[in-house]
Amino acid sequence: MRRASREALRLTTVAILQPGYLPWLGFFDQLRRCDVFVYYDDVQFDKHGWRNRNRVKGPAGPQWLTVPVLHTGRGQPAIHEIELEPRVPWARKHLRTLELLYAKAPHREPYLTELAAVLTQPWSRLAELDIAAVELISRWLALQRTMHRSSQLGISGDRSERLLKICQNFSADRYLSGNAAQSYLDTDLFERNGIAVEWQNFTHPTYPQLHGEFVPFLSTIDLVFNVGSRALDVIAGRPG
């Protein structure tokens, strides 16, 4: 009876995020804090965003890793429709950059070898690449969550209404959202439907890095290569 009471009190938290290339720490903070994670992969691709690029750290500071994609002259494609540029050997370039910049990283291996096995696959769609990389990093962080793609749910609606419907689809009690959504999310709509909105309020941690003064907001690759198995504790703000 006591066990049943505890289970009845358990809340279901949903997080909904666009897939990104080798995402930053805040992405995985949302993942660790939710029960159900939805890749928001059927919204419009933002060509100057983080869907196909991220930053790592070198001696001169942050350095971009960009996956070339085909979008010019294709209207306003959704993220899951974006194709990779097949003529550019981007994976080889990215791996070579990581080998050079993180040659002295204490925990580079076996992570770099495992990353190479993912990046060098014959990807044709950006979303599939992004999701595969996220799943790899999630395994490194020992994060196991129920994960879905919005493009496969068949749920429509305007911005806040659709997010609400996705939460309702998974019987959510709580919607975990990044703080940037405070400018548009209709929190009253969620409240009227019995779903609490929790703002992430992520505080970026510091950790040992190569190449001088600490730089925040890099790819989680930087964290893993530098601290290894302690990465999730760093993201969660747990002392090590």
ZIFEN-V163105 format. One record per pair of residues at least 6 apart in sequence whose C-alpha atoms are under 7 Angstrom apart, sorted by the first residue. I is the first residue (numbers start at 1). J is the second residue. Records with the same first field share a line. If there is no record, write none. Layout:
I->J  J
This chain:
11->173
12->35  172  173  174
13->34  35  36  172  173  174  175  176
14->34  35  36  37  167  172  174  175  176
15->30  34  36  37  38  175  176  177
16->37  38  39  40
17->38  39  40
18->39  40  41
19->39  40  41  51  127  130  131
20->50  51  52  130
21->50  51  52  53  54  130
22->54  130  133  134  219  220  221
23->54  219  220
24->217  218  219  220
25->219  220  235
26->202
29->235  236
31->37
32->143
35->145  146
36->145  146  147
37->145  146  147  148
38->147  148  149  150
39->148  149  150
40->149  150
41->79  80  149  150  151
42->78  79  80  150  151
43->78  79
44->76  77  78  79
45->77  78  79
52->66  67
53->64  65  66  67
54->64  65  66  219
55->62  63  64  65  218  219
56->62  63  64  218  219  222
57->63
58->101  211
59->211
65->94
67->90
68->84  85
69->82  83  84  85
70->82  83  84  85
71->82
79->127
80->126  127
81->125
82->125  126
83->124  125  126
84->124  125  126
91->119  120
95->116
102->108
105->225  226
106->225  226
107->225  226  227  228
108->225
118->133
123->129
141->231  232
155->162  166
156->162
160->185  186
164->190
167->175
172->195
173->195  196
174->195  196  197  198
175->195  196  197  198
176->197  198  199  200
177->198  199  200
178->199  200
179->199  200  201
187->197
190->196
205->234  235  237
208->226
209->226
223->231
224->231
